[in-house]
Amino acid sequence: MDWLYLFQNFHLIHHLFPRIPFYKYKDAFVDLRPVLEKEGAHIYEYEFGPHREAATEAR
C-alpha cells in the first residue's frame, strides 16, 4: 500500500536523508527504526480496519 501514499508514509526519511530516492524510503525506515525508537521518535502505525474488511468482502 506504500505506493498508494506515494511513499509519503515514510516522509520523515526524506527530511533526514533528502538524497534517498522515494522508492528506498521503506528500506531506510526499516534500517533506522531501532535508532528512531531509541531516540524517542513518535512512530505511528495504522491499520485499515473497515477498509480492509470491505476490500476482502469485495473479492
mmCIF file of the N, C-alpha and C atoms, coordinates in Angstrom:
data_MODEL
# 
_entry.id   MODEL 
# 
loop_
_atom_site.group_PDB 
_atom_site.id 
_atom_site.type_symbol 
_atom_site.label_atom_id 
_atom_site.label_alt_id 
_atom_site.label_comp_id 
_atom_site.label_asym_id 
_atom_site.label_entity_id 
_atom_site.label_seq_id 
_atom_site.pdbx_PDB_ins_code 
_atom_site.Cartn_x 
_atom_site.Cartn_y 
_atom_site.Cartn_z 
_atom_site.occupancy 
_atom_site.B_iso_or_equiv 
_atom_site.pdbx_formal_charge 
_atom_site.auth_seq_id 
_atom_site.auth_comp_id 
_atom_site.auth_asym_id 
_atom_site.auth_atom_id 
_atom_site.pdbx_PDB_model_num 
ATOM 1   N N  . MET A 1 1  ? 0.817   -1.195  0.000  1.00 0.00 ? 1  MET A N  1 
ATOM 2   C CA . MET A 1 1  ? 0.000   0.000   0.000  1.00 0.00 ? 1  MET A CA 1 
ATOM 3   C C  . MET A 1 1  ? 0.862   1.262   0.000  1.00 0.00 ? 1  MET A C  1 
ATOM 4   N N  . ASP A 1 2  ? 2.152   1.124   0.160  1.00 0.00 ? 2  ASP A N  1 
ATOM 5   C CA . ASP A 1 2  ? 3.008   2.307   0.207  1.00 0.00 ? 2  ASP A CA 1 
ATOM 6   C C  . ASP A 1 2  ? 2.888   3.139   -1.063 1.00 0.00 ? 2  ASP A C  1 
ATOM 7   N N  . TRP A 1 3  ? 2.719   2.467   -2.206 1.00 0.00 ? 3  TRP A N  1 
ATOM 8   C CA . TRP A 1 3  ? 2.601   3.182   -3.479 1.00 0.00 ? 3  TRP A CA 1 
ATOM 9   C C  . TRP A 1 3  ? 1.365   4.066   -3.483 1.00 0.00 ? 3  TRP A C  1 
ATOM 10  N N  . LEU A 1 4  ? 0.296   3.641   -2.793 1.00 0.00 ? 4  LEU A N  1 
ATOM 11  C CA . LEU A 1 4  ? -0.932  4.423   -2.748 1.00 0.00 ? 4  LEU A CA 1 
ATOM 12  C C  . LEU A 1 4  ? -0.689  5.783   -2.095 1.00 0.00 ? 4  LEU A C  1 
ATOM 13  N N  . TYR A 1 5  ? 0.198   5.802   -1.125 1.00 0.00 ? 5  TYR A N  1 
ATOM 14  C CA . TYR A 1 5  ? 0.548   7.046   -0.434 1.00 0.00 ? 5  TYR A CA 1 
ATOM 15  C C  . TYR A 1 5  ? 1.747   7.731   -1.085 1.00 0.00 ? 5  TYR A C  1 
ATOM 16  N N  . LEU A 1 6  ? 2.199   7.197   -2.201 1.00 0.00 ? 6  LEU A N  1 
ATOM 17  C CA . LEU A 1 6  ? 3.397   7.695   -2.892 1.00 0.00 ? 6  LEU A CA 1 
ATOM 18  C C  . LEU A 1 6  ? 4.598   7.727   -1.949 1.00 0.00 ? 6  LEU A C  1 
ATOM 19  N N  . PHE A 1 7  ? 4.624   6.742   -1.053 1.00 0.00 ? 7  PHE A N  1 
ATOM 20  C CA . PHE A 1 7  ? 5.695   6.566   -0.072 1.00 0.00 ? 7  PHE A CA 1 
ATOM 21  C C  . PHE A 1 7  ? 5.800   7.724   0.922  1.00 0.00 ? 7  PHE A C  1 
ATOM 22  N N  . GLN A 1 8  ? 4.772   8.575   0.972  1.00 0.00 ? 8  GLN A N  1 
ATOM 23  C CA . GLN A 1 8  ? 4.803   9.692   1.907  1.00 0.00 ? 8  GLN A CA 1 
ATOM 24  C C  . GLN A 1 8  ? 4.546   9.246   3.341  1.00 0.00 ? 8  GLN A C  1 
ATOM 25  N N  . ASN A 1 9  ? 4.150   7.991   3.535  1.00 0.00 ? 9  ASN A N  1 
ATOM 26  C CA . ASN A 1 9  ? 4.025   7.466   4.882  1.00 0.00 ? 9  ASN A CA 1 
ATOM 27  C C  . ASN A 1 9  ? 5.402   7.291   5.536  1.00 0.00 ? 9  ASN A C  1 
ATOM 28  N N  . PHE A 1 10 ? 6.458   7.439   4.764  1.00 0.00 ? 10 PHE A N  1 
ATOM 29  C CA . PHE A 1 10 ? 7.823   7.414   5.281  1.00 0.00 ? 10 PHE A CA 1 
ATOM 30  C C  . PHE A 1 10 ? 8.499   8.769   5.055  1.00 0.00 ? 10 PHE A C  1 
ATOM 31  N N  . HIS A 1 11 ? 7.730   9.826   5.113  1.00 0.00 ? 11 HIS A N  1 
ATOM 32  C CA . HIS A 1 11 ? 8.226   11.148  4.747  1.00 0.00 ? 11 HIS A CA 1 
ATOM 33  C C  . HIS A 1 11 ? 9.358   11.638  5.649  1.00 0.00 ? 11 HIS A C  1 
ATOM 34  N N  . LEU A 1 12 ? 9.390   11.178  6.890  1.00 0.00 ? 12 LEU A N  1 
ATOM 35  C CA . LEU A 1 12 ? 10.471  11.568  7.791  1.00 0.00 ? 12 LEU A CA 1 
ATOM 36  C C  . LEU A 1 12 ? 11.827  11.231  7.181  1.00 0.00 ? 12 LEU A C  1 
ATOM 37  N N  . ILE A 1 13 ? 11.904  10.104  6.500  1.00 0.00 ? 13 ILE A N  1 
ATOM 38  C CA . ILE A 1 13 ? 13.167  9.694   5.878  1.00 0.00 ? 13 ILE A CA 1 
ATOM 39  C C  . ILE A 1 13 ? 13.627  10.745  4.873  1.00 0.00 ? 13 ILE A C  1 
ATOM 40  N N  . HIS A 1 14 ? 12.688  11.309  4.130  1.00 0.00 ? 14 HIS A N  1 
ATOM 41  C CA . HIS A 1 14 ? 13.027  12.366  3.168  1.00 0.00 ? 14 HIS A CA 1 
ATOM 42  C C  . HIS A 1 14 ? 13.670  13.559  3.874  1.00 0.00 ? 14 HIS A C  1 
ATOM 43  N N  . HIS A 1 15 ? 13.154  13.919  5.031  1.00 0.00 ? 15 HIS A N  1 
ATOM 44  C CA . HIS A 1 15 ? 13.703  15.070  5.757  1.00 0.00 ? 15 HIS A CA 1 
ATOM 45  C C  . HIS A 1 15 ? 15.056  14.753  6.389  1.00 0.00 ? 15 HIS A C  1 
ATOM 46  N N  . LEU A 1 16 ? 15.239  13.520  6.809  1.00 0.00 ? 16 LEU A N  1 
ATOM 47  C CA . LEU A 1 16 ? 16.523  13.145  7.394  1.00 0.00 ? 16 LEU A CA 1 
ATOM 48  C C  . LEU A 1 16 ? 17.598  12.925  6.330  1.00 0.00 ? 16 LEU A C  1 
ATOM 49  N N  . PHE A 1 17 ? 17.187  12.344  5.205  1.00 0.00 ? 17 PHE A N  1 
ATOM 50  C CA . PHE A 1 17 ? 18.124  11.995  4.129  1.00 0.00 ? 17 PHE A CA 1 
ATOM 51  C C  . PHE A 1 17 ? 17.517  12.373  2.780  1.00 0.00 ? 17 PHE A C  1 
ATOM 52  N N  . PRO A 1 18 ? 17.552  13.646  2.417  1.00 0.00 ? 18 PRO A N  1 
ATOM 53  C CA . PRO A 1 18 ? 16.861  14.105  1.204  1.00 0.00 ? 18 PRO A CA 1 
ATOM 54  C C  . PRO A 1 18 ? 17.379  13.506  -0.102 1.00 0.00 ? 18 PRO A C  1 
ATOM 55  N N  . ARG A 1 19 ? 18.543  12.914  -0.105 1.00 0.00 ? 19 ARG A N  1 
ATOM 56  C CA . ARG A 1 19 ? 19.073  12.342  -1.354 1.00 0.00 ? 19 ARG A CA 1 
ATOM 57  C C  . ARG A 1 19 ? 18.628  10.899  -1.602 1.00 0.00 ? 19 ARG A C  1 
ATOM 58  N N  . ILE A 1 20 ? 17.968  10.288  -0.626 1.00 0.00 ? 20 ILE A N  1 
ATOM 59  C CA . ILE A 1 20 ? 17.469  8.927   -0.830 1.00 0.00 ? 20 ILE A CA 1 
ATOM 60  C C  . ILE A 1 20 ? 16.259  8.992   -1.752 1.00 0.00 ? 20 ILE A C  1 
ATOM 61  N N  . PRO A 1 21 ? 16.215  8.185   -2.811 1.00 0.00 ? 21 PRO A N  1 
ATOM 62  C CA . PRO A 1 21 ? 15.047  8.191   -3.696 1.00 0.00 ? 21 PRO A CA 1 
ATOM 63  C C  . PRO A 1 21 ? 13.817  7.630   -2.973 1.00 0.00 ? 21 PRO A C  1 
ATOM 64  N N  . PHE A 1 22 ? 12.639  8.111   -3.348 1.00 0.00 ? 22 PHE A N  1 
ATOM 65  C CA . PHE A 1 22 ? 11.405  7.763   -2.643 1.00 0.00 ? 22 PHE A CA 1 
ATOM 66  C C  . PHE A 1 22 ? 11.168  6.259   -2.547 1.00 0.00 ? 22 PHE A C  1 
ATOM 67  N N  . TYR A 1 23 ? 11.575  5.519   -3.548 1.00 0.00 ? 23 TYR A N  1 
ATOM 68  C CA . TYR A 1 23 ? 11.309  4.084   -3.536 1.00 0.00 ? 23 TYR A CA 1 
ATOM 69  C C  . TYR A 1 23 ? 12.214  3.326   -2.561 1.00 0.00 ? 23 TYR A C  1 
ATOM 70  N N  . LYS A 1 24 ? 13.164  4.012   -1.949 1.00 0.00 ? 24 LYS A N  1 
ATOM 71  C CA . LYS A 1 24 ? 14.033  3.406   -0.936 1.00 0.00 ? 24 LYS A CA 1 
ATOM 72  C C  . LYS A 1 24 ? 13.648  3.838   0.482  1.00 0.00 ? 24 LYS A C  1 
ATOM 73  N N  . TYR A 1 25 ? 12.607  4.675   0.622  1.00 0.00 ? 25 TYR A N  1 
ATOM 74  C CA . TYR A 1 25 ? 12.202  5.175   1.942  1.00 0.00 ? 25 TYR A CA 1 
ATOM 75  C C  . TYR A 1 25 ? 11.916  4.040   2.916  1.00 0.00 ? 25 TYR A C  1 
ATOM 76  N N  . LYS A 1 26 ? 11.163  3.044   2.480  1.00 0.00 ? 26 LYS A N  1 
ATOM 77  C CA . LYS A 1 26 ? 10.785  1.962   3.396  1.00 0.00 ? 26 LYS A CA 1 
ATOM 78  C C  . LYS A 1 26 ? 12.015  1.194   3.873  1.00 0.00 ? 26 LYS A C  1 
ATOM 79  N N  . ASP A 1 27 ? 12.930  0.883   2.965  1.00 0.00 ? 27 ASP A N  1 
ATOM 80  C CA . ASP A 1 27 ? 14.151  0.175   3.363  1.00 0.00 ? 27 ASP A CA 1 
ATOM 81  C C  . ASP A 1 27 ? 14.940  0.989   4.383  1.00 0.00 ? 27 ASP A C  1 
ATOM 82  N N  . ALA A 1 28 ? 15.051  2.279   4.133  1.00 0.00 ? 28 ALA A N  1 
ATOM 83  C CA . ALA A 1 28 ? 15.773  3.155   5.057  1.00 0.00 ? 28 ALA A CA 1 
ATOM 84  C C  . ALA A 1 28 ? 15.073  3.196   6.413  1.00 0.00 ? 28 ALA A C  1 
ATOM 85  N N  . PHE A 1 29 ? 13.739  3.269   6.388  1.00 0.00 ? 29 PHE A N  1 
ATOM 86  C CA . PHE A 1 29 ? 12.990  3.302   7.641  1.00 0.00 ? 29 PHE A CA 1 
ATOM 87  C C  . PHE A 1 29 ? 13.202  2.022   8.442  1.00 0.00 ? 29 PHE A C  1 
ATOM 88  N N  . VAL A 1 30 ? 13.142  0.892   7.774  1.00 0.00 ? 30 VAL A N  1 
ATOM 89  C CA . VAL A 1 30 ? 13.341  -0.390  8.461  1.00 0.00 ? 30 VAL A CA 1 
ATOM 90  C C  . VAL A 1 30 ? 14.722  -0.426  9.110  1.00 0.00 ? 30 VAL A C  1 
ATOM 91  N N  . ASP A 1 31 ? 15.726  0.056   8.404  1.00 0.00 ? 31 ASP A N  1 
ATOM 92  C CA . ASP A 1 31 ? 17.085  0.086   8.951  1.00 0.00 ? 31 ASP A CA 1 
ATOM 93  C C  . ASP A 1 31 ? 17.212  1.060   10.116 1.00 0.00 ? 31 ASP A C  1 
ATOM 94  N N  . LEU A 1 32 ? 16.522  2.192   10.028 1.00 0.00 ? 32 LEU A N  1 
ATOM 95  C CA . LEU A 1 32 ? 16.652  3.245   11.039 1.00 0.00 ? 32 LEU A CA 1 
ATOM 96  C C  . LEU A 1 32 ? 15.684  3.122   12.207 1.00 0.00 ? 32 LEU A C  1 
ATOM 97  N N  . ARG A 1 33 ? 14.681  2.304   12.092 1.00 0.00 ? 33 ARG A N  1 
ATOM 98  C CA . ARG A 1 33 ? 13.651  2.233   13.131 1.00 0.00 ? 33 ARG A CA 1 
ATOM 99  C C  . ARG A 1 33 ? 14.220  2.017   14.540 1.00 0.00 ? 33 ARG A C  1 
ATOM 100 N N  . PRO A 1 34 ? 15.153  1.091   14.757 1.00 0.00 ? 34 PRO A N  1 
ATOM 101 C CA . PRO A 1 34 ? 15.687  0.927   16.116 1.00 0.00 ? 34 PRO A CA 1 
ATOM 102 C C  . PRO A 1 34 ? 16.324  2.209   16.662 1.00 0.00 ? 34 PRO A C  1 
ATOM 103 N N  . VAL A 1 35 ? 17.004  2.938   15.811 1.00 0.00 ? 35 VAL A N  1 
ATOM 104 C CA . VAL A 1 35 ? 17.631  4.196   16.232 1.00 0.00 ? 35 VAL A CA 1 
ATOM 105 C C  . VAL A 1 35 ? 16.560  5.235   16.548 1.00 0.00 ? 35 VAL A C  1 
ATOM 106 N N  . LEU A 1 36 ? 15.551  5.339   15.679 1.00 0.00 ? 36 LEU A N  1 
ATOM 107 C CA . LEU A 1 36 ? 14.470  6.295   15.902 1.00 0.00 ? 36 LEU A CA 1 
ATOM 108 C C  . LEU A 1 36 ? 13.741  5.998   17.206 1.00 0.00 ? 36 LEU A C  1 
ATOM 109 N N  . GLU A 1 37 ? 13.465  4.729   17.474 1.00 0.00 ? 37 GLU A N  1 
ATOM 110 C CA . GLU A 1 37 ? 12.792  4.356   18.718 1.00 0.00 ? 37 GLU A CA 1 
ATOM 111 C C  . GLU A 1 37 ? 13.664  4.667   19.927 1.00 0.00 ? 37 GLU A C  1 
ATOM 112 N N  . LYS A 1 38 ? 14.946  4.390   19.828 1.00 0.00 ? 38 LYS A N  1 
ATOM 113 C CA . LYS A 1 38 ? 15.868  4.669   20.932 1.00 0.00 ? 38 LYS A CA 1 
ATOM 114 C C  . LYS A 1 38 ? 15.914  6.163   21.240 1.00 0.00 ? 38 LYS A C  1 
ATOM 115 N N  . GLU A 1 39 ? 15.824  6.981   20.203 1.00 0.00 ? 39 GLU A N  1 
ATOM 116 C CA . GLU A 1 39 ? 15.871  8.431   20.374 1.00 0.00 ? 39 GLU A CA 1 
ATOM 117 C C  . GLU A 1 39 ? 14.513  9.030   20.734 1.00 0.00 ? 39 GLU A C  1 
ATOM 118 N N  . GLY A 1 40 ? 13.490  8.194   20.837 1.00 0.00 ? 40 GLY A N  1 
ATOM 119 C CA . GLY A 1 40 ? 12.181  8.671   21.269 1.00 0.00 ? 40 GLY A CA 1 
ATOM 120 C C  . GLY A 1 40 ? 11.301  9.236   20.171 1.00 0.00 ? 40 GLY A C  1 
ATOM 121 N N  . ALA A 1 41 ? 11.582  8.886   18.931 1.00 0.00 ? 41 ALA A N  1 
ATOM 122 C CA . ALA A 1 41 ? 10.734  9.360   17.828 1.00 0.00 ? 41 ALA A CA 1 
ATOM 123 C C  . ALA A 1 41 ? 9.344   8.740   17.959 1.00 0.00 ? 41 ALA A C  1 
ATOM 124 N N  . HIS A 1 42 ? 8.321   9.511   17.661 1.00 0.00 ? 42 HIS A N  1 
ATOM 125 C CA . HIS A 1 42 ? 6.949   9.014   17.687 1.00 0.00 ? 42 HIS A CA 1 
ATOM 126 C C  . HIS A 1 42 ? 6.666   8.330   16.353 1.00 0.00 ? 42 HIS A C  1 
ATOM 127 N N  . ILE A 1 43 ? 6.436   7.041   16.408 1.00 0.00 ? 43 ILE A N  1 
ATOM 128 C CA . ILE A 1 43 ? 6.158   6.260   15.207 1.00 0.00 ? 43 ILE A CA 1 
ATOM 129 C C  . ILE A 1 43 ? 4.728   5.757   15.313 1.00 0.00 ? 43 ILE A C  1 
ATOM 130 N N  . TYR A 1 44 ? 3.915   6.138   14.352 1.00 0.00 ? 44 TYR A N  1 
ATOM 131 C CA . TYR A 1 44 ? 2.516   5.743   14.347 1.00 0.00 ? 44 TYR A CA 1 
ATOM 132 C C  . TYR A 1 44 ? 2.274   4.745   13.229 1.00 0.00 ? 44 TYR A C  1 
ATOM 133 N N  . GLU A 1 45 ? 1.566   3.696   13.562 1.00 0.00 ? 45 GLU A N  1 
ATOM 134 C CA . GLU A 1 45 ? 1.198   2.699   12.562 1.00 0.00 ? 45 GLU A CA 1 
ATOM 135 C C  . GLU A 1 45 ? -0.312  2.577   12.569 1.00 0.00 ? 45 GLU A C  1 
ATOM 136 N N  . TYR A 1 46 ? -0.890  2.519   11.390 1.00 0.00 ? 46 TYR A N  1 
ATOM 137 C CA . TYR A 1 46 ? -2.334  2.453   11.260 1.00 0.00 ? 46 TYR A CA 1 
ATOM 138 C C  . TYR A 1 46 ? -2.742  1.197   10.513 1.00 0.00 ? 46 TYR A C  1 
ATOM 139 N N  . GLU A 1 47 ? -3.815  0.611   10.965 1.00 0.00 ? 47 GLU A N  1 
ATOM 140 C CA . GLU A 1 47 ? -4.441  -0.498  10.253 1.00 0.00 ? 47 GLU A CA 1 
ATOM 141 C C  . GLU A 1 47 ? -5.583  0.090   9.444  1.00 0.00 ? 47 GLU A C  1 
ATOM 142 N N  . PHE A 1 48 ? -5.960  -0.577  8.403  1.00 0.00 ? 48 PHE A N  1 
ATOM 143 C CA . PHE A 1 48 ? -7.019  -0.057  7.553  1.00 0.00 ? 48 PHE A CA 1 
ATOM 144 C C  . PHE A 1 48 ? -8.410  -0.428  8.043  1.00 0.00 ? 48 PHE A C  1 
ATOM 145 N N  . GLY A 1 49 ? -8.489  -1.287  9.038  1.00 0.00 ? 49 GLY A N  1 
ATOM 146 C CA . GLY A 1 49 ? -9.751  -1.626  9.682  1.00 0.00 ? 49 GLY A CA 1 
ATOM 147 C C  . GLY A 1 49 ? -10.881 -1.915  8.717  1.00 0.00 ? 49 GLY A C  1 
ATOM 148 N N  . PRO A 1 50 ? -11.958 -1.112  8.775  1.00 0.00 ? 50 PRO A N  1 
ATOM 149 C CA . PRO A 1 50 ? -13.123 -1.356  7.927  1.00 0.00 ? 50 PRO A CA 1 
ATOM 150 C C  . PRO A 1 50 ? -12.779 -1.364  6.436  1.00 0.00 ? 50 PRO A C  1 
ATOM 151 N N  . HIS A 1 51 ? -11.820 -0.573  6.041  1.00 0.00 ? 51 HIS A N  1 
ATOM 152 C CA . HIS A 1 51 ? -11.437 -0.536  4.630  1.00 0.00 ? 51 HIS A CA 1 
ATOM 153 C C  . HIS A 1 51 ? -10.873 -1.890  4.200  1.00 0.00 ? 51 HIS A C  1 
ATOM 154 N N  . ARG A 1 52 ? -10.078 -2.491  5.069  1.00 0.00 ? 52 ARG A N  1 
ATOM 155 C CA . ARG A 1 52 ? -9.503  -3.800  4.762  1.00 0.00 ? 52 ARG A CA 1 
ATOM 156 C C  . ARG A 1 52 ? -10.616 -4.839  4.665  1.00 0.00 ? 52 ARG A C  1 
ATOM 157 N N  . GLU A 1 53 ? -11.575 -4.780  5.603  1.00 0.00 ? 53 GLU A N  1 
ATOM 158 C CA . GLU A 1 53 ? -12.686 -5.729  5.582  1.00 0.00 ? 53 GLU A CA 1 
ATOM 159 C C  . GLU A 1 53 ? -13.517 -5.566  4.312  1.00 0.00 ? 53 GLU A C  1 
ATOM 160 N N  . ALA A 1 54 ? -13.792 -4.333  3.917  1.00 0.00 ? 54 ALA A N  1 
ATOM 161 C CA . ALA A 1 54 ? -14.589 -4.082  2.713  1.00 0.00 ? 54 ALA A CA 1 
ATOM 162 C C  . ALA A 1 54 ? -13.867 -4.608  1.476  1.00 0.00 ? 54 ALA A C  1 
ATOM 163 N N  . ALA A 1 55 ? -12.567 -4.429  1.415  1.00 0.00 ? 55 ALA A N  1 
ATOM 164 C CA . ALA A 1 55 ? -11.795 -4.914  0.270  1.00 0.00 ? 55 ALA A CA 1 
ATOM 165 C C  . ALA A 1 55 ? -11.809 -6.441  0.227  1.00 0.00 ? 55 ALA A C  1 
ATOM 166 N N  . THR A 1 56 ? -11.749 -7.062  1.392  1.00 0.00 ? 56 THR A N  1 
ATOM 167 C CA . THR A 1 56 ? -11.781 -8.524  1.449  1.00 0.00 ? 56 THR A CA 1 
ATOM 168 C C  . THR A 1 56 ? -13.143 -9.054  1.022  1.00 0.00 ? 56 THR A C  1 
ATOM 169 N N  . GLU A 1 57 ? -14.215 -8.395  1.481  1.00 0.00 ? 57 GLU A N  1 
ATOM 170 C CA . GLU A 1 57 ? -15.565 -8.827  1.133  1.00 0.00 ? 57 GLU A CA 1 
ATOM 171 C C  . GLU A 1 57 ? -15.856 -8.644  -0.353 1.00 0.00 ? 57 GLU A C  1 
ATOM 172 N N  . ALA A 1 58 ? -15.234 -7.657  -0.979 1.00 0.00 ? 58 ALA A N  1 
ATOM 173 C CA . ALA A 1 58 ? -15.489 -7.362  -2.390 1.00 0.00 ? 58 ALA A CA 1 
ATOM 174 C C  . ALA A 1 58 ? -14.944 -8.455  -3.310 1.00 0.00 ? 58 ALA A C  1 
ATOM 175 N N  . ARG A 1 59 ? -14.039 -9.261  -2.818 1.00 0.00 ? 59 ARG A N  1 
ATOM 176 C CA . ARG A 1 59 ? -13.440 -10.321 -3.652 1.00 0.00 ? 59 ARG A CA 1 
ATOM 177 C C  . ARG A 1 59 ? -14.431 -11.347 -3.940 1.00 0.00 ? 59 ARG A C  1 
# 
